[in-house]
Amino acid sequence: MSIVLYHHPHSRAANVVWMLEEVGVPYELEYTDLYAGSQKTPEFLAMNPMGKLPLLKDGELLITEGAAIGLYLADRYAAGRLAPALDDPARGTYFRWALFAPSVVEPAAMSKMSNWDYKPSNAGWGDFESMLRSLEAAVTPGPYLLGDRFSMADVILGGTLGYMLEFKMIEARPAFTEYVGRLTAREASQRAEAKNAAVGQEHGVG
């Protein structure tokens, strides 16, 4: 088993468990005690100077950032299934929405919550309302971002959207709740949820 995910169930690494379950390759979880500062030790910082999760190790390769991990896993282990082939025009849409989560959804939501004073035309993520309109258009008519075809982009964007709905960071529009409902009904998503819950229970952070 060469894939190791440095993991805590209350971090973005939780969504990477779902990615791994969808890909279907063997992996192990390396519990990283965020509350004890394990992500700030010299050993961890040597792997990821950001001192954050997720961090995935595949053999000698180290990968950080949730979207990058998902795109890597899909290309290497599920090409043509979870990632459109290199010559498939759908690959452009796939990348568009996979990267929309960290580059637009997250900063737009943070700017809204924190009441940042900024000029939307100068920010790569625009403004909160434009983000919501774009997100709603992306998941409509569905069922997935690539129409009838489920992909790793759904895990990346859907995981972010599901988290924000759970913590009321984004209004629960029907298009959003229905889309997330389709994703959480997937067997791989349910297996990931069970594994995250089991780790939380084992370490008393459930």
TADA-V831111 format. One record per pair of residues at least 12 apart in sequence whose C-alpha atoms are under 10 Angstrom apart, sorted by sequence separation. I is the first residue (numbers start at 0). GAP is how many residues later the second one is. D is the distance in whole Angstrom. If there is no record, write none. Layout:
<<I/GAP/D> <I/GAP/D>>
This chain:
<<4/12/8> <16/12/9> <31/12/9> <38/12/5> <39/12/8> <51/12/9> <52/12/8> <53/12/6> <56/12/10> <69/12/10> <70/12/8> <81/12/10> <82/12/9> <107/12/10> <144/12/9> <164/12/8> <37/13/9> <38/13/6> <51/13/9> <52/13/8> <55/13/7> <69/13/10> <144/13/9> <36/14/9> <37/14/10> <38/14/8> <47/14/8> <49/14/9> <54/14/8> <110/14/10> <143/14/9> <161/14/8> <4/15/9> <46/15/7> <47/15/9> <53/15/8> <57/15/10> <107/15/9> <111/15/8> <112/15/10> <138/15/9> <160/15/8> <161/15/8> <164/15/9> <12/16/10> <38/16/10> <46/16/9> <47/16/7> <106/16/9> <107/16/9> <108/16/10> <110/16/8> <111/16/6> <160/16/9> <2/17/10> <33/17/10> <46/17/9> <106/17/9> <107/17/6> <110/17/8> <111/17/10> <161/17/9> <162/17/10> <33/18/9> <106/18/7> <107/18/7> <108/18/9> <109/18/9> <138/18/10> <157/18/9> <160/18/9> <161/18/6> <33/19/9> <103/19/10> <105/19/9> <106/19/9> <107/19/6> <108/19/6> <138/19/9> <160/19/7> <161/19/9> <31/20/10> <103/20/7> <104/20/7> <106/20/9> <107/20/5> <108/20/10> <159/20/10> <6/21/9> <7/21/9> <31/21/9> <102/21/8> <103/21/4> <104/21/10> <106/21/9> <107/21/9> <157/21/8> <158/21/8> <161/21/9> <2/22/8> <3/22/9> <4/22/7> <5/22/9> <6/22/6> <7/22/8> <8/22/9> <31/22/10> <102/22/6> <103/22/8> <104/22/10> <105/22/10> <107/22/9> <108/22/9> <134/22/9> <157/22/6> <161/22/9> <1/23/10> <2/23/7> <3/23/6> <4/23/6> <5/23/6> <6/23/6> <7/23/6> <8/23/9> <10/23/9> <70/23/10> <101/23/10> <103/23/9> <104/23/8> <107/23/7> <108/23/10> <156/23/10> <157/23/10> <0/24/9> <1/24/8> <2/24/5> <3/24/5> <4/24/5> <5/24/5> <6/24/5> <7/24/6> <8/24/10> <9/24/9> <70/24/8> <103/24/9> <106/24/10> <107/24/9> <157/24/10> <158/24/9> <0/25/6> <1/25/7> <2/25/6> <3/25/6> <4/25/6> <5/25/6> <6/25/6> <7/25/7> <8/25/10> <29/25/10> <99/25/9> <105/25/10> <153/25/9> <154/25/10> <157/25/7> <158/25/9> <0/26/6> <1/26/8> <2/26/9> <3/26/7> <4/26/8> <5/26/6> <6/26/8> <7/26/7> <29/26/10> <103/26/10> <104/26/6> <134/26/9> <153/26/9> <157/26/9> <0/27/7> <4/27/10> <5/27/10> <6/27/9> <7/27/10> <28/27/10> <70/27/8> <103/27/7> <104/27/8> <66/28/10> <69/28/9> <70/28/10> <103/28/10> <154/28/8> <26/29/10> <104/29/10> <153/29/8> <154/29/10> <26/30/10> <67/30/9> <100/30/10> <103/30/10> <104/30/8> <158/30/10> <26/31/9> <66/31/7> <67/31/9> <99/31/9> <103/31/10> <66/32/7> <142/32/10> <5/33/9> <65/33/10> <66/33/10> <141/33/9> <149/33/9> <66/34/8> <99/34/10> <100/34/9> <140/34/8> <144/34/9> <154/34/9> <65/35/10> <66/35/7> <99/35/9> <139/35/7> <142/35/9> <143/35/7> <65/36/8> <66/36/10> <138/36/7> <139/36/9> <141/36/10> <142/36/7> <143/36/10> <16/37/10> <64/37/9> <96/37/10> <135/37/8> <137/37/10> <138/37/7> <141/37/7> <5/38/10> <15/38/7> <96/38/9> <131/38/8> <135/38/9> <136/38/9> <137/38/10> <139/38/10> <140/38/10> <143/38/9> <12/39/10> <13/39/9> <14/39/9> <15/39/9> <131/39/9> <135/39/6> <138/39/9> <139/39/9> <142/39/8> <143/39/9> <11/40/9> <12/40/6> <13/40/8> <15/40/9> <134/40/9> <135/40/7> <138/40/7> <141/40/10> <142/40/9> <10/41/9> <11/41/6> <12/41/4> <96/41/8> <131/41/10> <134/41/8> <138/41/10> <10/42/7> <11/42/6> <12/42/8> <95/42/10> <96/42/10> <127/42/10> <9/43/10> <10/43/7> <11/43/10> <12/43/9> <135/43/10> <131/44/10> <7/45/8> <92/45/10> <5/46/10> <6/46/7> <7/46/8> <5/47/7> <6/47/7> <18/47/9> <22/47/9> <97/47/9> <4/48/9> <5/48/6> <6/48/8> <24/48/9> <96/48/7> <4/49/7> <5/49/5> <6/49/9> <15/49/10> <19/49/10> <95/49/10> <96/49/10> <4/50/6> <5/50/6> <15/50/7> <18/50/9> <19/50/8> <22/50/7> <3/51/8> <4/51/5> <5/51/8> <12/51/10> <14/51/8> <15/51/9> <18/51/6> <21/51/10> <22/51/7> <93/51/8> <3/52/6> <4/52/6> <12/52/9> <13/52/10> <14/52/10> <17/52/10> <18/52/9> <21/52/9> <22/52/10> <24/52/8> <92/52/8> <93/52/7> <100/52/9> <104/52/9> <2/53/7> <3/53/5> <4/53/9> <11/53/9> <12/53/7> <15/53/8> <19/53/8> <22/53/10> <23/53/8> <24/53/9> <92/53/7> <97/53/9> <99/53/9> <2/54/6> <3/54/7> <11/54/7> <15/54/7> <18/54/8> <19/54/9> <22/54/6> <23/54/9> <97/54/8> <98/54/8> <101/54/9> <105/54/8> <1/55/8> <2/55/4> <3/55/8> <14/55/9> <18/55/8> <22/55/6> <90/55/9> <96/55/10> <97/55/4> <100/55/7> <101/55/8> <104/55/8> <105/55/9> <108/55/9> <1/56/6> <2/56/6> <12/56/10> <21/56/9> <22/56/10> <89/56/7> <96/56/6> <97/56/7> <99/56/9> <100/56/5> <104/56/8> <112/56/8> <0/57/9> <1/57/5> <2/57/10> <4/57/10> <15/57/10> <19/57/10> <93/57/8> <94/57/10> <95/57/9> <96/57/8> <97/57/8> <98/57/8> <99/57/7> <100/57/9> <111/57/9> <0/58/9> <1/58/9> <2/58/9> <3/58/10> <4/58/10> <22/58/9> <93/58/8> <94/58/7> <97/58/6> <98/58/8> <100/58/9> <101/58/8> <105/58/9> <111/58/10> <1/59/10> <2/59/10> <22/59/8> <93/59/6> <96/59/8> <97/59/6> <100/59/6> <104/59/10> <109/59/9> <21/60/8> <92/60/9> <93/60/9> <96/60/7> <97/60/9> <100/60/8> <108/60/7> <96/61/10> <108/61/7> <83/62/10> <18/63/10> <105/63/10> <83/65/10> <104/65/10> <81/67/9> <82/67/9> <83/67/8> <80/68/9> <81/68/7> <82/68/6> <83/68/9> <80/69/8> <81/69/4> <82/69/6> <80/70/7> <81/70/5> <82/70/8> <79/71/9> <80/71/9> <81/71/8> <81/72/9> <77/73/10> <81/73/10> <77/74/9> <73/77/8> <74/77/9> <73/78/6> <72/79/9> <73/79/9> <70/80/10> <71/80/10> <70/81/7> <69/82/6> <70/82/8> <69/83/8> <66/85/9> <69/85/8> <70/85/9> <66/86/8> <69/86/7> <68/87/10> <66/88/9> <67/88/9> <66/89/6> <65/90/7> <66/90/9> <21/129/9> <22/129/9> <21/130/8> <18/133/7> <21/133/9> <17/134/10> <18/135/10> <18/136/7> <17/137/7> <18/137/8> <17/138/10> <15/139/9> <14/140/8> <15/140/9> <18/140/10> <14/141/8> <17/141/9> <14/143/10> <15/143/9> <14/144/6> <13/145/9> <14/145/8> <11/147/9> <11/148/9> <14/148/10> <11/151/10> <21/164/9> <23/164/9> <21/165/9> <22/165/9> <17/166/10> <20/166/9> <21/166/5> <28/166/10> <20/167/5> <21/167/8> <28/167/10> <17/168/10> <19/168/9> <20/168/7> <30/168/8> <17/169/10> <18/169/8> <19/169/10> <20/169/9> <21/169/10> <30/169/10> <17/170/6> <18/170/8> <20/170/7> <21/170/9> <28/170/9> <32/170/9> <34/170/10> <16/171/9> <17/171/5> <20/171/7> <16/172/9> <17/172/8> <19/172/8> <30/172/9> <32/172/10> <17/173/8> <18/173/8> <14/174/9> <16/174/9> <17/174/5> <16/175/5> <17/175/8> <15/176/9> <16/176/8> <14/177/8> <17/177/9> <13/178/8> <14/178/9> <16/178/8> <17/178/9> <13/179/8> <16/179/8> <13/181/9> <14/181/9> <13/182/6> <12/183/9> <13/183/10> <8/184/9> <8/186/9> <9/186/9> <8/187/5> <9/187/10> <7/188/8> <8/188/7> <6/189/9> <8/189/9> <8/190/7> <9/190/8> <7/191/8> <8/191/6> <6/192/9> <7/192/8> <8/192/10> <8/194/10> <7/195/10> <9/195/8> <8/196/8> <9/196/9> <7/197/9> <8/197/8>>
